[in-house]
Amino acid sequence: FICSSNNNIGRISLMLQRLRRELGTRLILDDDDDDEIYSFPTLSALASCTEQRLRELGFGYRAPYVVETSKQLQELGGSDFLFQL
């Protein structure tokens, strides 16, 4: 949701692709066309990312919101908290 603010689908897709490649785990390497597919990063991986790095990945003014939200979710219990929602 944070990534979609004042944005278009193409740019949102690119931001999330960069985020997954940077912080996610590689799931698939398709040898036919050299496509790599990455998981969405864990909450702890997101919380460890800096605002500057997110800006470099194209998140712009959204970067501090991603950092702060991930840290707040960690403080609330991380994945356990999210699974209880």
Accessible surface in RSA format (square Angstrom, percent):
REM  Atomic radii and reference values for relative SASA: ProtOr
REM  Chains: A
REM  Algorithm: Lee & Richards
REM  Probe-radius: 1.40
REM  Slices: 20
REM RES _ NUM      All-atoms   Total-Side   Main-Chain    Non-polar    All polar
REM                ABS   REL    ABS   REL    ABS   REL    ABS   REL    ABS   REL
RES PHE A   1   218.01 109.1 168.96 104.7  49.05 127.6 174.31 105.7  43.70 125.1
RES ILE A   2    51.13  29.1  45.65  34.0   5.48  13.2  49.65  35.7   1.49   4.0
RES CYS A   3    16.52  12.5  16.43  18.3   0.09   0.2   4.23  10.7  12.29  13.3
RES SER A   4    48.04  40.6  37.81  50.5  10.23  23.6  27.73  59.1  20.31  28.5
RES SER A   5    54.62  46.2  44.07  58.8  10.56  24.3  30.39  64.7  24.24  34.0
RES ASN A   6   136.05  93.8  99.76  96.4  36.29  87.4  26.38  63.5 109.67 106.0
RES ASN A   7    37.74  26.0   2.60   2.5  35.14  84.6   7.89  19.0  29.84  28.8
RES ASN A   8    95.66  66.0  89.00  86.0   6.66  16.0  42.15 101.4  53.52  51.7
RES ILE A   9   144.95  82.5 142.23 106.0   2.72   6.6 142.60 102.7   2.35   6.4
RES GLY A  10    51.76  63.8   0.00   N/A  51.76  63.8  39.39 108.1  12.38  27.7
RES ARG A  11    98.41  41.3  93.43  47.6   4.98  11.8  37.50  51.3  60.90  36.9
RES ILE A  12    34.52  19.6  34.52  25.7   0.00   0.0  34.52  24.9   0.00   0.0
RES SER A  13    60.70  51.3  52.88  70.6   7.82  18.0  36.19  77.1  24.51  34.3
RES LEU A  14    76.28  42.5  74.01  52.9   2.28   5.7  75.85  53.3   0.43   1.2
RES MET A  15     1.35   0.7   1.35   0.9   0.00   0.0   1.35   1.2   0.00   0.0
RES LEU A  16    44.81  25.0  44.81  32.1   0.00   0.0  44.81  31.5   0.00   0.0
RES GLN A  17    87.55  49.0  86.49  63.2   1.06   2.5  18.56  39.5  68.98  52.3
RES ARG A  18    92.26  38.7  87.97  44.8   4.28  10.2  26.23  35.8  66.03  40.0
RES LEU A  19     3.65   2.0   3.65   2.6   0.00   0.0   3.65   2.6   0.00   0.0
RES ARG A  20    73.98  31.1  73.98  37.7   0.00   0.0  12.42  17.0  61.57  37.3
RES ARG A  21   116.75  49.0 103.46  52.7  13.29  31.7  49.18  67.2  67.57  41.0
RES GLU A  22    73.51  42.2  45.87  34.7  27.64  65.8   6.91  13.4  66.60  54.4
RES LEU A  23    40.56  22.6  23.14  16.6  17.43  43.8  27.15  19.1  13.42  36.1
RES GLY A  24    19.36  23.9   0.00   N/A  19.36  23.9   1.11   3.0  18.25  40.9
RES THR A  25    90.91  64.7  86.54  87.7   4.37  10.4  56.62  76.1  34.29  51.8
RES ARG A  26   124.14  52.1 101.13  51.6  23.01  54.8  18.32  25.0 105.82  64.1
RES LEU A  27   107.97  60.1  75.19  53.8  32.78  82.4  79.22  55.6  28.75  77.4
RES ILE A  28    92.86  52.8  87.44  65.1   5.42  13.1  92.82  66.8   0.04   0.1
RES LEU A  29    82.06  45.7  58.46  41.8  23.60  59.3  58.46  41.1  23.60  63.5
RES ASP A  30    53.51  37.5  48.76  48.5   4.75  11.2  14.30  33.7  39.20  39.1
RES ASP A  31   117.12  82.0  94.80  94.4  22.32  52.8  34.70  81.7  82.42  82.2
RES ASP A  32   140.16  98.2 103.07 102.6  37.09  87.7  30.69  72.2 109.47 109.2
RES ASP A  33    85.48  59.9  62.59  62.3  22.90  54.1  39.00  91.8  46.49  46.4
RES ASP A  34   115.63  81.0  97.88  97.4  17.75  42.0  27.60  64.9  88.04  87.8
RES ASP A  35    76.53  53.6  74.16  73.8   2.37   5.6  14.37  33.8  62.16  62.0
RES GLU A  36    50.72  29.1  32.75  24.8  17.96  42.8   6.09  11.8  44.63  36.4
RES ILE A  37    87.18  49.6  84.54  63.0   2.64   6.4  87.18  62.8   0.00   0.0
RES TYR A  38    39.37  18.4  32.18  18.3   7.19  18.7  14.93  11.2  24.44  30.1
RES SER A  39    31.51  26.6  26.66  35.6   4.85  11.2  26.14  55.7   5.37   7.5
RES PHE A  40   111.45  55.8  94.34  58.4  17.11  44.5  94.34  57.2  17.11  49.0
RES PRO A  41     8.36   6.1   0.00   0.0   8.36  30.4   0.88   0.7   7.47  46.4
RES THR A  42    89.24  63.5  80.22  81.3   9.02  21.5  83.70 112.4   5.54   8.4
RES LEU A  43    18.09  10.1  10.91   7.8   7.18  18.0  12.14   8.5   5.94  16.0
RES SER A  44    66.36  56.1  59.36  79.2   7.00  16.1  36.29  77.3  30.07  42.1
RES ALA A  45    23.27  21.4  16.92  26.1   6.34  14.4  23.09  32.5   0.18   0.5
RES LEU A  46    21.05  11.7  21.05  15.1   0.00   0.0  21.05  14.8   0.00   0.0
RES ALA A  47    19.34  17.8  11.43  17.6   7.90  18.0  11.75  16.5   7.59  20.1
RES SER A  48    86.18  72.8  53.92  72.0  32.26  74.3  48.55 103.4  37.63  52.7
RES CYS A  49    10.13   7.7   1.56   1.7   8.57  20.1   5.79  14.7   4.34   4.7
RES THR A  50    79.90  56.8  75.04  76.1   4.86  11.6  72.97  98.0   6.93  10.5
RES GLU A  51    65.89  37.8  62.51  47.3   3.38   8.1  17.84  34.5  48.05  39.2
RES GLN A  52   108.19  60.5 105.13  76.8   3.06   7.3  48.42 103.1  59.76  45.3
RES ARG A  53    81.13  34.1  80.30  40.9   0.82   2.0  33.04  45.1  48.09  29.1
RES LEU A  54     0.00   0.0   0.00   0.0   0.00   0.0   0.00   0.0   0.00   0.0
RES ARG A  55    99.38  41.7  85.04  43.4  14.34  34.2  30.77  42.1  68.62  41.6
RES GLU A  56   102.12  58.6  65.28  49.4  36.84  87.7  36.22  70.1  65.90  53.8
RES LEU A  57    12.65   7.0  12.36   8.8   0.29   0.7  12.65   8.9   0.00   0.0
RES GLY A  58    15.53  19.2   0.00   N/A  15.53  19.2  15.53  42.6   0.00   0.0
RES PHE A  59     0.38   0.2   0.38   0.2   0.00   0.0   0.38   0.2   0.00   0.0
RES GLY A  60    25.83  31.9   0.00   N/A  25.83  31.9  25.40  69.7   0.44   1.0
RES TYR A  61   106.67  49.8 101.47  57.7   5.20  13.5  98.12  73.7   8.54  10.5
RES ARG A  62     8.84   3.7   8.84   4.5   0.00   0.0   1.34   1.8   7.50   4.5
RES ALA A  63     0.00   0.0   0.00   0.0   0.00   0.0   0.00   0.0   0.00   0.0
RES PRO A  64    44.30  32.3  40.12  36.6   4.17  15.2  41.71  34.4   2.58  16.1
RES TYR A  65   131.15  61.2 129.66  73.8   1.49   3.9  82.30  61.8  48.85  60.2
RES VAL A  66    13.98   9.2  12.50  11.3   1.48   3.6  13.19  11.5   0.79   2.1
RES VAL A  67    16.69  11.0  16.69  15.1   0.00   0.0  16.69  14.5   0.00   0.0
RES GLU A  68    90.51  52.0  90.50  68.5   0.01   0.0  37.67  72.9  52.83  43.1
RES THR A  69    51.64  36.7  51.50  52.2   0.14   0.3  35.18  47.2  16.46  24.9
RES SER A  70     3.05   2.6   2.01   2.7   1.04   2.4   2.82   6.0   0.23   0.3
RES LYS A  71    95.87  46.8  94.36  57.9   1.51   3.6  47.43  42.7  48.44  51.6
RES GLN A  72    89.58  50.1  88.96  65.0   0.62   1.5  20.83  44.3  68.75  52.1
RES LEU A  73    39.66  22.1  39.66  28.4   0.00   0.0  39.66  27.9   0.00   0.0
RES GLN A  74    71.16  39.8  55.14  40.3  16.02  38.1  16.69  35.5  54.46  41.3
RES GLU A  75   148.06  85.0 108.82  82.3  39.24  93.4  49.61  96.0  98.45  80.4
RES LEU A  76   108.86  60.6  85.92  61.5  22.95  57.7  90.50  63.6  18.36  49.4
RES GLY A  77    41.71  51.4   0.00   N/A  41.71  51.4  31.91  87.6   9.80  21.9
RES GLY A  78     6.17   7.6   0.00   N/A   6.17   7.6   6.11  16.8   0.06   0.1
RES SER A  79    57.64  48.7  52.13  69.6   5.51  12.7  24.02  51.1  33.62  47.1
RES ASP A  80   101.56  71.1  97.93  97.5   3.63   8.6  21.32  50.2  80.25  80.0
RES PHE A  81    55.84  27.9  53.77  33.3   2.07   5.4  55.82  33.8   0.01   0.0
RES LEU A  82    67.73  37.7  56.17  40.2  11.57  29.1  56.54  39.7  11.19  30.1
RES PHE A  83   173.58  86.8 143.01  88.6  30.57  79.5 146.91  89.1  26.67  76.3
RES GLN A  84   148.36  83.0 112.23  82.0  36.14  86.0  43.53  92.6 104.84  79.5
RES LEU A  85   151.21  84.2  88.36  63.2  62.85 158.0 117.50  82.5  33.71  90.7
END  Absolute sums over single chains surface
CHAIN  1 A     5841.6       4803.7       1037.9       3248.8       2592.9
END  Absolute sums over all chains
TOTAL          5841.6       4803.7       1037.9       3248.8       2592.9
